[in-house]
Amino acid sequence: MKKFTALLIAVVLTVALFAIPGNAASVTVQWFDVEQTEGDLIKIVGWCIIDGDDIADFGYRIDNNDPIFSSLQERSAEIVSVMGSDPAKTNGFNVNVPASAIPTGEHVLHVVVKTKGGECLDVNKEGEDGFKVTGTGSASEPAPAELFNKSWDNIFVDGEQLTDGNSDAWIADNEIKGEISEIGFRGWAYISTKLTGFGYSIDGGKVIKSADFIEQRDDVVSLIHADANGFHFNVDVSNIGVGNHTIKIFAIDTNGNAIDTTFECTFTQEREPTGEPVNPGTADAAVIAVAAVACIALAGVVIAKKVK
């Protein structure tokens, strides 16, 4: 009887393991109005509907490179009127890529949609994987843009504003230290191409890029240049670990390159990590899965012992 009970537990847990709902979003409907894949300008226009999350932005990636966003074309009302879909999960895209911005030769351009939760999903025609395009640019990676001008206006620590202009000079003479949850940055930059986003790195790690970090700055546009723009974003440092750290700020050019603004924020974290995952939903599912597998293994051990 105990052997049968252990076996039943294993079966139930196996079913539960595979019944754990996924947190991933997915593209449910896609449509392409314009597919211009030859010539000096690559242009892909269309719309899509997703499930599992809301749409934040559209963009593209060349081959397996990092995606470049800021291709959202507001068409939600138009599409919803026909499809009857959720407006937050429905919108259009207008991808424009100069052939000269793509290295010489044949490549695959993937249209991508970014969700509010940060997932990046390919928007493909059914049965296909992206669009075949021919680049006319340098065979190497496109050269990064040049930094022309910039200003680091404000630093915020857990919502408290520490600086009001000349933050780079302030940080050179002052120390940020304590049990810190979040550090915020505000300023602007002007580079030799259109700004497609801003980014940051922590302790020299991967640059986290996003068009969401852009803050429309009409004052900067009118005083500096039409292609200049502002940044305003927060960085979660609650689980970064005790010790000294550095956050660097970057401007993102039209080719997706991270242009160093020279702004560096050094700080000392005194807060012990809580161990909470960045994406609790996904992590919780993983924990449940691991626990289920462990229970199955334990049940197997019980059965093995009974057989002996």
C-alpha positions as CSV (number, residue, x, y, z in Angstrom):
1,M,0.0,0.0,0.0
2,K,2.8,2.4,0.9
3,K,4.5,1.5,-2.4
4,F,1.4,2.4,-4.3
5,T,0.9,5.6,-2.4
6,A,4.5,6.7,-3.2
7,L,4.0,5.9,-6.8
8,L,0.7,7.9,-6.9
9,I,2.5,10.9,-5.3
10,A,5.1,10.7,-8.0
11,V,2.5,10.6,-10.8
12,V,0.5,13.5,-9.3
13,L,3.7,15.6,-8.9
14,T,4.7,14.9,-12.4
15,V,1.4,16.1,-13.8
16,A,1.6,19.2,-11.5
17,L,5.1,19.9,-12.8
18,F,4.0,20.0,-16.4
19,A,0.8,21.9,-15.5
20,I,2.7,24.9,-14.1
21,P,1.5,27.8,-16.3
22,G,4.2,29.5,-18.3
23,N,4.8,33.2,-17.8
24,A,6.1,33.9,-21.3
25,A,4.1,36.1,-23.6
26,S,3.5,35.1,-27.2
27,V,2.6,36.7,-30.6
28,T,-0.9,35.5,-31.5
29,V,-1.7,37.5,-34.7
30,Q,0.7,39.3,-37.1
31,W,0.3,41.2,-40.3
32,F,2.8,42.9,-42.7
33,D,1.6,45.8,-44.8
34,V,5.0,46.7,-46.3
35,E,7.9,44.4,-47.0
36,Q,10.6,46.4,-48.6
37,T,13.7,44.2,-48.3
38,E,15.8,45.5,-51.1
39,G,17.4,48.8,-52.0
40,D,18.9,51.6,-49.9
41,L,16.2,51.5,-47.2
42,I,14.9,48.3,-45.6
43,K,11.3,49.0,-44.5
44,I,8.9,46.6,-42.7
45,V,5.5,47.9,-41.7
46,G,2.7,46.0,-40.0
47,W,1.0,45.2,-36.7
48,C,0.6,42.4,-34.3
49,I,-1.4,41.2,-31.3
50,I,0.3,39.5,-28.3
51,D,-0.9,37.5,-25.4
52,G,0.4,37.2,-21.8
53,D,1.6,40.8,-21.4
54,D,1.2,44.3,-22.8
55,I,3.1,45.8,-25.7
56,A,5.9,48.3,-24.7
57,D,7.7,48.9,-28.0
58,F,8.8,47.4,-31.3
59,G,12.2,47.2,-33.0
60,Y,14.4,44.9,-35.0
61,R,17.6,42.9,-34.7
62,I,20.0,41.9,-37.4
63,D,20.9,38.2,-37.3
64,N,21.5,37.3,-33.6
65,N,22.6,40.8,-32.5
66,D,20.9,42.8,-29.7
67,P,17.6,44.3,-30.7
68,I,17.2,48.0,-31.5
69,F,13.9,49.5,-30.4
70,S,11.9,52.7,-31.1
71,S,9.9,51.4,-34.1
72,L,6.4,51.5,-32.5
73,Q,3.8,53.1,-34.8
74,E,0.7,53.9,-32.9
75,R,-2.2,52.0,-34.6
76,S,-3.9,50.5,-31.6
77,A,-7.4,52.1,-32.2
78,E,-7.4,51.3,-35.9
79,I,-6.5,47.6,-35.4
80,V,-8.8,47.1,-32.4
81,S,-11.8,48.4,-34.3
82,V,-11.3,45.6,-36.8
83,M,-10.0,42.8,-34.6
84,G,-11.8,43.6,-31.3
85,S,-8.5,42.8,-29.4
86,D,-7.2,44.3,-26.2
87,P,-5.7,47.7,-27.0
88,A,-2.8,47.2,-24.6
89,K,-1.8,44.1,-26.5
90,T,-2.3,45.5,-30.0
91,N,-0.2,47.9,-32.0
92,G,1.7,48.7,-35.1
93,F,5.4,48.8,-36.1
94,N,7.3,50.8,-38.7
95,V,10.9,49.4,-39.0
96,N,13.2,51.6,-41.2
97,V,16.9,50.5,-41.5
98,P,19.3,52.0,-44.0
99,A,21.1,49.3,-46.0
100,S,24.3,51.2,-45.2
101,A,23.7,50.5,-41.5
102,I,23.9,46.8,-42.1
103,P,27.3,45.1,-42.8
104,T,27.9,44.2,-46.4
105,G,26.4,40.9,-47.4
106,E,23.2,38.8,-46.7
107,H,21.6,39.0,-43.3
108,V,18.3,38.2,-41.6
109,L,16.3,41.0,-40.1
110,H,13.9,40.1,-37.4
111,V,11.0,42.4,-36.4
112,V,10.7,42.2,-32.6
113,V,8.1,43.3,-30.0
114,K,9.1,44.2,-26.4
115,T,6.6,43.5,-23.7
116,K,6.0,45.6,-20.5
117,G,7.7,42.7,-18.6
118,G,10.8,43.0,-20.7
119,E,10.4,40.0,-22.9
120,C,11.5,40.3,-26.6
121,L,9.4,38.3,-29.1
122,D,10.0,37.8,-32.8
123,V,7.2,38.9,-35.1
124,N,7.5,36.5,-38.0
125,K,5.4,35.6,-41.0
126,E,4.0,32.1,-40.5
127,G,6.5,29.5,-41.3
128,E,9.4,31.9,-41.8
129,D,12.2,33.2,-39.6
130,G,12.7,36.9,-40.4
131,F,13.4,38.8,-43.6
132,K,16.4,38.2,-45.8
133,V,18.2,41.5,-46.5
134,T,21.4,42.7,-48.1
135,G,23.6,45.2,-46.3
136,T,25.9,47.7,-48.1
137,G,27.7,49.0,-45.1
138,S,31.2,48.1,-43.7
139,A,31.9,44.4,-43.3
140,S,32.7,45.2,-39.7
141,E,30.4,46.5,-37.1
142,P,29.1,50.1,-37.8
143,A,31.3,52.7,-36.2
144,P,29.8,54.2,-33.0
145,A,28.4,57.7,-33.1
146,E,30.4,60.6,-31.6
147,L,29.5,62.3,-28.4
148,F,29.0,66.0,-29.0
149,N,27.6,67.4,-25.8
150,K,25.9,66.2,-22.5
151,S,24.8,67.2,-19.1
152,W,24.1,65.1,-15.9
153,D,21.5,67.1,-14.1
154,N,20.2,65.0,-11.2
155,I,21.0,62.1,-9.0
156,F,18.2,60.5,-6.9
157,V,18.7,58.0,-4.1
158,D,15.6,56.2,-3.0
159,G,13.5,59.1,-4.3
160,E,15.6,61.9,-2.7
161,Q,17.2,64.4,-5.0
162,L,20.8,64.9,-4.2
163,T,21.9,67.2,-7.0
164,D,20.6,70.0,-9.1
165,G,23.0,70.3,-12.0
166,N,26.7,69.3,-12.5
167,S,26.2,65.9,-11.0
168,D,29.5,64.7,-12.4
169,A,31.3,67.4,-10.5
170,W,29.3,66.7,-7.3
171,I,30.0,62.9,-7.4
172,A,33.7,63.6,-7.6
173,D,33.6,65.4,-4.2
174,N,30.8,63.5,-2.4
175,E,30.0,60.0,-1.4
176,I,26.8,58.0,-1.8
177,K,26.7,55.4,0.9
178,G,24.0,53.5,2.8
179,E,21.4,50.8,2.6
180,I,20.2,51.8,-0.9
181,S,17.3,50.3,-2.9
182,E,17.3,52.5,-6.0
183,I,19.4,55.2,-7.7
184,G,17.9,57.5,-10.3
185,F,19.6,59.5,-13.0
186,R,18.4,62.5,-15.1
187,G,20.2,64.5,-17.8
188,W,20.7,64.7,-21.5
189,A,23.1,63.9,-24.4
190,Y,23.7,65.0,-28.0
191,I,25.5,62.5,-30.3
192,S,26.2,62.5,-34.0
193,T,23.1,60.3,-34.8
194,K,19.6,60.2,-33.6
195,L,19.2,58.9,-30.1
196,T,17.3,55.6,-29.9
197,G,17.7,55.1,-26.2
198,F,19.9,55.3,-23.2
199,G,21.6,52.6,-21.1
200,Y,23.6,51.7,-18.1
201,S,26.1,49.2,-16.9
202,I,26.9,48.1,-13.4
203,D,30.6,47.4,-12.5
204,G,31.5,47.0,-16.2
205,G,28.8,44.4,-17.0
206,K,26.5,44.2,-19.9
207,V,24.9,47.5,-21.0
208,I,21.2,47.5,-20.3
209,K,19.6,49.5,-23.1
210,S,16.1,50.9,-23.4
211,A,14.1,53.5,-25.3
212,D,12.0,53.8,-22.2
213,F,15.0,55.7,-20.6
214,I,14.4,58.6,-22.9
215,E,12.8,61.7,-21.4
216,Q,11.4,64.2,-23.9
217,R,13.3,67.4,-23.3
218,D,12.0,70.3,-25.3
219,D,14.4,72.7,-23.6
220,V,17.3,70.6,-24.7
221,V,16.0,70.3,-28.3
222,S,15.4,74.1,-28.6
223,L,18.8,75.1,-27.0
224,I,21.1,72.3,-28.2
225,H,19.9,70.4,-31.3
226,A,16.9,68.6,-32.6
227,D,18.6,65.2,-32.2
228,A,19.6,65.9,-28.5
229,N,17.4,64.4,-25.9
230,G,17.1,63.6,-22.2
231,F,17.4,60.6,-20.0
232,H,15.6,59.7,-16.8
233,F,15.6,56.3,-15.3
234,N,16.1,54.3,-12.1
235,V,18.4,51.4,-11.3
236,D,17.5,48.8,-8.8
237,V,20.6,48.2,-6.6
238,S,18.8,46.4,-3.7
239,N,20.5,43.1,-4.5
240,I,23.8,44.2,-5.9
241,G,25.7,43.2,-2.8
242,V,27.6,45.0,0.0
243,G,30.6,47.0,-1.2
244,N,31.7,49.6,-3.7
245,H,30.0,49.8,-7.1
246,T,30.0,51.9,-10.2
247,I,27.1,52.7,-12.6
248,K,28.0,54.1,-16.0
249,I,25.5,55.9,-18.3
250,F,25.4,55.4,-22.1
251,A,23.6,57.0,-25.0
252,I,22.4,54.5,-27.7
253,D,22.9,55.5,-31.4
254,T,20.9,54.4,-34.5
255,N,23.0,51.3,-34.9
256,G,22.4,50.2,-31.3
257,N,25.9,51.1,-30.2
258,A,26.4,52.3,-26.6
259,I,28.1,55.7,-26.5
260,D,29.9,56.5,-23.3
261,T,28.6,59.7,-21.8
262,T,31.5,59.8,-19.4
263,F,29.0,59.9,-16.5
264,E,29.9,57.5,-13.7
265,C,28.1,57.1,-10.4
266,T,30.2,55.4,-7.7
267,F,28.5,54.4,-4.4
268,T,28.9,52.1,-1.4
269,Q,26.1,49.6,-0.8
270,E,25.6,48.7,2.9
271,R,22.4,46.7,2.3
272,E,22.6,43.0,2.4
273,P,21.0,41.3,-0.6
274,T,17.5,40.0,0.1
275,G,17.8,37.2,-2.4
276,E,14.5,38.1,-4.1
277,P,14.5,37.3,-7.8
278,V,14.3,40.0,-10.5
279,N,11.3,38.2,-12.0
280,P,9.4,36.7,-9.1
281,G,6.8,35.0,-11.3
282,T,9.3,33.1,-13.4
283,A,11.5,32.3,-10.4
284,D,8.5,31.0,-8.4
285,A,7.6,28.7,-11.2
286,A,11.2,27.4,-11.3
287,V,11.2,26.9,-7.6
288,I,8.0,24.9,-7.8
289,A,9.4,22.8,-10.6
290,V,12.6,22.0,-8.7
291,A,10.6,21.1,-5.6
292,A,8.4,18.9,-7.6
293,V,11.3,17.1,-9.2
294,A,12.9,16.6,-5.7
295,C,9.6,15.1,-4.4
296,I,9.5,12.8,-7.4
297,A,13.0,11.7,-6.7
298,L,12.2,11.1,-3.0
299,A,9.2,9.0,-4.0
300,G,11.4,7.0,-6.3
301,V,13.8,6.3,-3.4
302,V,10.9,5.1,-1.2
303,I,9.7,2.8,-4.0
304,A,13.2,1.4,-4.5
305,K,13.7,0.7,-0.8
306,K,10.3,-1.1,-0.7
307,V,11.3,-3.2,-3.7
308,K,14.4,-4.3,-1.9
